[in-house]
Amino acid sequence: MIVARMQNLPSSEILSFRELVASDADDFFSWLTDYEVVKYSLSSFLKLKTKADVEVWLADVIADQSVLSLAVVRKESNKLIGYAGISSISKTNQSGEYYILIGDKKSWNHGYGTEVTKCIVEYGFSVMKLHRIQLTVSDHNIGAVKAYEKAGFVREGVLRDAAFRDGKFHNKIVMSVINPKSF
């Protein structure tokens, strides 16, 4: 977990971030085995069927030193609601790829996705010294697209028929945000 072991983890008035730990597997198991939660997420999530599968996946995530992976926690309840971070980090290109999963469905539609995105992007720019952060998002995931736009991401293009869900192909939108302080 690349930068997560460092100090100065991001936070906001309503959210805090911490390292992922093995005991988070129970929450992840309930999320990753709920199709509504993972429908627009990583294809590999659709293959995780047992708690043992989730435990192995989470252990791999925790061990991966090349990726920023942080647990997202609501401050008022100290409840884990998801995880987010930056993968595909290139020091040469000063870039990375943002990802997020708000697994706790009771936390949906409260603005947490936008808040998490803003915090991780700011962390990527200020602490990791990235110039560009990109993402891909299903064009059917309208709430996520809106959250990313609110956090400063701009649409760059479309990957046609890039995802297959519910018996149909759909497009993925490529979006990015550039660090305004890195010029």
N, C-alpha and C positions, 0 to 999 in steps of 0.2 A: 504494500500500500504506500506508494511513493511519498507524497508530501504529508499524508495523514499523520505520520509520527512526529511531524514538526509542530511547533507552537503556532499560535495565531490562526486557528481554524476559523472558518467563517461563522457568523451568527447574525441573527436579526432580532427584532423585538419579540417575535413569536416562535422562531425556530432556532435550534442549535444543531451542531454537527459533531459527530464523534467517529472514531474508528469502528468499523464493523467487528463483531466478535462472534464466536461460534454459537453462543446462546441465542443469537438472532435467528437461528435456523427455524425455530417454531413459527415466528411471524412470516418469514419468507416462504415456508411450506404452505401456510394458509393462502398467501398471495399468489404464489407461482402455480398453484394447482387450481386457481380460479380463472377460467377462460376469459371472463370479462376484464380481469385485471391485466392479463398478459396479451390480450388480443392484438394490440399494436406494438408490442415490445419485441425483444429478441426472439428469433425463431427457435433458438435453443431452449427457451423457457417452455415451449410447447412439449418438449421431450422429457421434462422433469416430472415424474409421476409419483415417486415415493419420497418419504422424508429422508431416506438415505441418499437419494439422488440430489436432493436440495442441500444436504449437509456437505456432500463432496463438492458441489458447485460453489457453495459459500466458502469452503476451505480454500479452494483454488482462487477465488476472488480476493480473499484476505491475504493469501501468500503472494499474489502478483504485485511485485515491486514496481512495475512499469506503468501502473494505472492509479489514478487518484480515485478511490472509492470511499465514500463517506456515508454513514448512517444519518438519516434525517429524523430529528426528534422534535416534537412539540414541547416547548418549554413549560407550559402550564401543567401538563400532565406527565411529562417525561416519557411520553409514548413514542415508540418507533413507528413512523408512518411510511418510510420508504428509504431509498438510497439514491445517490446521484454522484456524478463525478466526471472525470475527463479521461478518455482513453486515446489510443493512437497518438501519443505525445511525441512530437518531433522537436528536438532541441535545435536542429539545423534550421527548420522552417518556422520555429517558434509558434507551433500550432498544435491543436488537439481536437478531439471529437467529444462533445458533450452528450451525456445520457442521464436519464432520470426514470425512476419508477416510484410513483406514489401508490403503494400497495394497499394501504388502509382505505377502503372505499368510503368510510365515514369522513375521511379527510379530503375527499374530492369536492370540487366546486366551492372551495373556500379561499382560493388564491394562493394556496401553498406551492403549486407548481411554478407560478411566476416568481414567488419569493425565493424558492430554492434556486431557480435558474439565475436570478440576479445575483445571489450570494456566490454561487459556484463560478459564474463568469467573472465577477469582481476578484475572487480568489485567484482564478486562472491568470488574470491580467496583473494584479498587484504582487502576488506572492510567487507565482510560477513564471512570471514575466513572458507570458504568451502574447503574441500579436493577433492571432486569429483563432477563433473557436467555431467549429462547424457542427452540424447535426443533420440527420435525416429524420423525417416524420411522415407517417402515412397521411395522405391527403384526406382520408376519412376521419382522422383524429382532429376534428375542428377545434376542440378545447385546447389541445396541446399547441396547435399552430398559433392560436390567439395568445396563449401564455408566452410562447417564444417571441412573438412580435412585441408584446408588452415589455419583454426583457431586453429588447434591442436587436433581436435577430432579423435579418433581411432575407427574403427569398432570392435564391440564386438560379434555381433551375428545377427540373423535374426528372426523376428517374422513372421512366415509363414501365408499367407492369412489374415493378420491383419487389412486390410482396404478394403472397398468395394466402388469403384468409377467407373462410366461409365459402369455399368453392369458387372464388373469383380472384383474379389479379387486380391489383390497384397500384396507383402511383405513389411514389415517395417524393416529398419536397426536400430539396437541399437548401439549407439556410445557414447563414453565418453571421458573426458579429466580429468587428475589428476593434482592437484596443485603440481608442482615440489618443492615448498618451504615448504610443510607441513610435510615433513618426519622428 
